[in-house]
Amino acid sequence: MRMTGNDTSLTRRAVLGGLAGLGLVALLPGRAWAAISASKAESLIGQVVSDINGIINSGASEAVMIKRFEGVFAKYAAVSYIAQSALGVDGRSASAAQKREFTKAFQGYIAQRYGSRFREFQGGRIDVVGTSEGKNVYEVLTQTTLKGKSPFDVIFIVAKRDGKFIDMVVEGISIVKSERKEIGAMLDRRGGDLNKLIADLKAG
Amino acid sequence: MYDCCQDKDINVTKPFSKISPALAGLVLVALGACAQAPAPTGYDDPHEVQNRRTHGANIDLDRALVSPASTAYGEVLPREVRDTISVFSDNAGLPGVVANNILQGNVEDAVHNTVRFLFNSTFGLLGLFDVATDIGLEERDSDFGETLHVWGAPEGDYVVLPFFGPSTERDGFGILVDFVLNPLSLALPTEVKHLPKATWVLSKFGDRYTFGDTIEEFYNSEDGYELMRLYYLDSRRYELGIEVEDNELEDIYDAYDG
């Protein structure tokens, strides 16, 4: 997990945690040693939510909001994993360079696609409700309240391993799953030409 | 148990207006006899050819009529007025929601929504203002499709309805019943009988206008039909609290290795 080192106590805790972790590794070989706690997952999503709240009510232009949303996505999400998941089996034959380029294109595409909806969210508010534990992930439930609409749920799927979120499930709709379908269809239309898809995604 | 539900053929195209509510009640009691609906899996679409045709017709209808009307509606009336109409329409629909809450045996929501309705109809000036949300009585929607689900009716096949769009056999039937059996419309005097439905249509125009970008995205999407099906089924199952085994997602979540 990458952290900005502007908090000394946090750094110290991370070091101590790391030492404790090393001890555990010795005891439990093969176990992922950096697994985060449920409350850590929840506070990470709390930061995501407060960043997004700031963006939707900033009054900034749509282009600026999209750019800032892309920043949040890049910081807290496992972007390359989500991108590869969306690419699915089609991505297996891709070269390392293609994968890298696709991830970059995908990040901009997601920001554009979901960020452009923030106009509809103005005056709204997102709150963290609670966290439940899965096998390798935590599911952090958030609720979005828009003016005059009943609140809707967004669940962030946070990897225990490193605290990155690897999916968002909006009222039961997984972004990874729907983007896998979408990206798959886009690739089919281009006769499976990944380079063309990357170029088109980058062009917006 | 499973079979008894399967045998009930829910015919969504049957004209329902001629059938008395009592008869409808009988059919529903028969459905209610199946206590537990089989959990749906996947996205089977046996009527795909017909569904795609209806989907295309809906988009044509939208482009020709609904979208221009919504744009006009959105541009002529300021947001405050559109919101007020939408709040009024939601409030007028509340007696129907309460009826469904009762049919589901959900006492808490029935009371919640009754108090909400009384509050907004009085202090909220006939439902023009949603004052109930401000005191913690937020919107809790329900519909007859959900009632059927609670009674154990299976989801049925995926269907695309004219005008209403993505649905299932169970939910399509639910829409018909909700439409015919709106308690408020039955209780209102003739002159204003159709006011709730008229404002409902306007509030849909308002939604079409507000969420226009999102809807356009479906049109521009490379396979809008399949995405809509995925979105509808996943969100509806989530809303009804139907657990669906989803190995595809489980595998993706499990495979993450940083």
Interface residues (C-beta under 8 A of the other chain):
Chain A: A78 Y81 S85 R113 S116 R117 R119 E120 G134 K135 N136 V137 K147 G148 K149 S150 P151 D153 I157 A159 R161 D162 K164 I166 D167 E171 G172 I173 S174 V176 K177 S178 K181 E182 A185 M186 D188 R189
Chain B: D83 S86 V87 D130 E138 E139 R140 D141 T210 F211 D213 T214 E217 S221 E222 D223 E226 L227 L230 Y231 D234 S235 R236 R237 Y238 E239 D246 E248 L249 I252 Y253 D254 Y256 D257 G258
